[in-house]
Amino acid sequence: MSAVTDAVRITPPGNPVVRSVRDSLVVAHRNLIRMSRIPEMLVFGLLQPIMFVVLFTYVFGGSIQVGSSSSTQAYREFLMAGIFAQTVTFATAGAGAGIADDMHKGLIDRFRSLPMARGAVLTGRTLADLVQTALTLFVLAGVAVLVGWRTHENFGKVLAGFGLLLLLGYAFSWIGALIGLSVRTPEAATSGGLIWLFPLTFISNAFVDANQMPTFLRHIAEWNPFSATVQACRELFGNLPPGFQAPDAWPMQHPVWASLIWSVLIIALFRTLAVRKYRSAAT
């Protein structure tokens, strides 16, 4: 921590935006170093999505119809965008628990005593979580290829799909930051960060065709920000199954734009709330 403290203390006065960016990068570097010293965090973070890939592919694959196909390969390609999106959003719980742990240990109080931008602590933390999420996503994509997942679009579109996934993960990390600042213990942050994610991810188009849901659940799934990113990735990866008809809801007809809009709105709202919570806790 001494290196972080010294780096922040010697930050000269100047443009507040430049100072905020510099302070955020210093805090992000600190968190990345900490993560590198706890490799089991990455390992355990990978186990759940890998189990989902194996279970849904080999247990449910061939039993669930998507579009006009019920083949295992069609479902495997349909599934992977949902698994990717679930993985980046479930990182929310880790982000909240990390911030709650820093609060519990008094580390946040030490940061507050330094002449640094107020939002830098949270921005640095979320940036570090984004790097970890990107590494997890990269490894998971390799596992998906091993079980038979393939893309059918050019490299640029595939890269754009992963970009939308990371943007969604970054947006949800701000929800985790707010939860972490609002609870007293890391355990409560973990529980609070997961309990709302299960209905969000399962009442969506991640694992089944939303057209097969009851009417009221289908409308929820179609306007779910999670569903927009999943649908956008399926289009960008070329993973829409044969005979698949996208619902008429605007987010499903324009999923890329819907995914971008939802993610930006979530970042704008929850970053504002998290920084405000951080400042009120500091007084």
HUMO-V693357 format. One record per residue. N is the residue number from 1. SS is DSSP state (H for helix, E for strand, C for the rest). NEAR is the number of other C-alpha atoms within 10 Angstrom. Layout:
n	ss	near
N	SS	NEAR
N	SS	NEAR
//
This chain:
n	ss	near
1	C	9
2	H	7
3	H	10
4	H	14
5	H	15
6	H	11
7	H	14
8	H	21
9	H	13
10	C	10
11	C	13
12	C	9
13	C	10
14	C	8
15	C	8
16	H	11
17	H	10
18	H	12
19	H	18
20	H	19
21	H	15
22	H	19
23	H	26
24	H	26
25	H	19
26	H	21
27	H	25
28	H	24
29	H	17
30	H	17
31	H	19
32	H	19
33	H	12
34	H	12
35	H	16
36	H	12
37	C	10
38	C	11
39	C	11
40	H	11
41	H	13
42	H	15
43	H	11
44	H	10
45	H	18
46	H	18
47	H	11
48	H	12
49	H	21
50	H	17
51	H	11
52	H	16
53	H	21
54	H	16
55	H	12
56	H	20
57	H	22
58	H	14
59	H	11
60	H	14
61	C	19
62	C	18
63	C	14
64	C	17
65	C	17
66	E	25
67	C	18
68	C	12
69	E	16
70	C	16
71	C	15
72	H	20
73	H	18
74	H	22
75	H	27
76	H	26
77	H	22
78	H	28
79	H	26
80	H	28
81	H	28
82	H	25
83	H	24
84	H	25
85	H	24
86	H	23
87	H	23
88	H	26
89	H	28
90	H	23
91	H	23
92	H	31
93	H	27
94	H	23
95	H	30
96	H	33
97	H	26
98	H	21
99	H	28
100	H	28
101	H	20
102	H	17
103	H	19
104	H	16
105	H	12
106	C	11
107	H	13
108	H	18
109	H	14
110	H	13
111	H	18
112	H	16
113	C	9
114	C	13
115	C	15
116	C	21
117	C	20
118	C	19
119	C	19
120	H	22
121	H	23
122	H	25
123	H	24
124	H	24
125	H	26
126	H	28
127	H	20
128	H	25
129	H	25
130	H	22
131	H	15
132	H	20
133	H	24
134	H	18
135	H	14
136	H	20
137	H	22
138	H	14
139	H	12
140	H	21
141	H	18
142	H	11
143	H	16
144	H	21
145	H	12
146	H	10
147	C	14
148	C	12
149	C	19
150	C	17
151	C	16
152	C	14
153	C	13
154	C	11
155	H	12
156	H	10
157	H	17
158	H	18
159	H	14
160	H	16
161	H	23
162	H	22
163	H	14
164	H	20
165	H	29
166	H	22
167	H	21
168	H	24
169	H	25
170	H	27
171	H	26
172	H	25
173	H	33
174	H	28
175	H	23
176	H	32
177	H	32
178	H	26
179	H	26
180	H	31
181	H	25
182	H	19
183	C	19
184	C	14
185	C	19
186	H	23
187	H	16
188	H	17
189	H	28
190	H	22
191	H	14
192	H	20
193	H	28
194	H	19
195	H	11
196	H	10
197	H	16
198	H	12
199	H	10
200	H	18
201	H	22
202	H	16
203	C	22
204	C	27
205	C	26
206	C	25
207	C	22
208	C	18
209	C	20
210	H	22
211	H	19
212	H	12
213	C	15
214	C	9
215	H	11
216	H	8
217	H	14
218	H	19
219	H	17
220	H	15
221	H	25
222	H	26
223	C	17
224	C	21
225	H	23
226	H	26
227	H	29
228	H	30
229	H	33
230	H	31
231	H	30
232	H	26
233	H	31
234	H	24
235	H	20
236	H	24
237	H	26
238	C	18
239	C	23
240	C	22
241	C	21
242	C	12
243	C	10
244	C	13
245	C	15
246	C	19
247	C	15
248	C	10
249	C	12
250	H	14
251	H	24
252	H	24
253	H	17
254	C	15
255	H	24
256	H	21
257	H	16
258	H	22
259	H	27
260	H	17
261	H	14
262	H	21
263	H	25
264	H	15
265	H	13
266	H	19
267	H	19
268	H	13
269	H	14
270	H	19
271	H	22
272	H	15
273	H	16
274	H	22
275	H	21
276	H	15
277	H	16
278	H	21
279	H	13
280	H	9
281	H	11
282	H	12
283	C	6
//
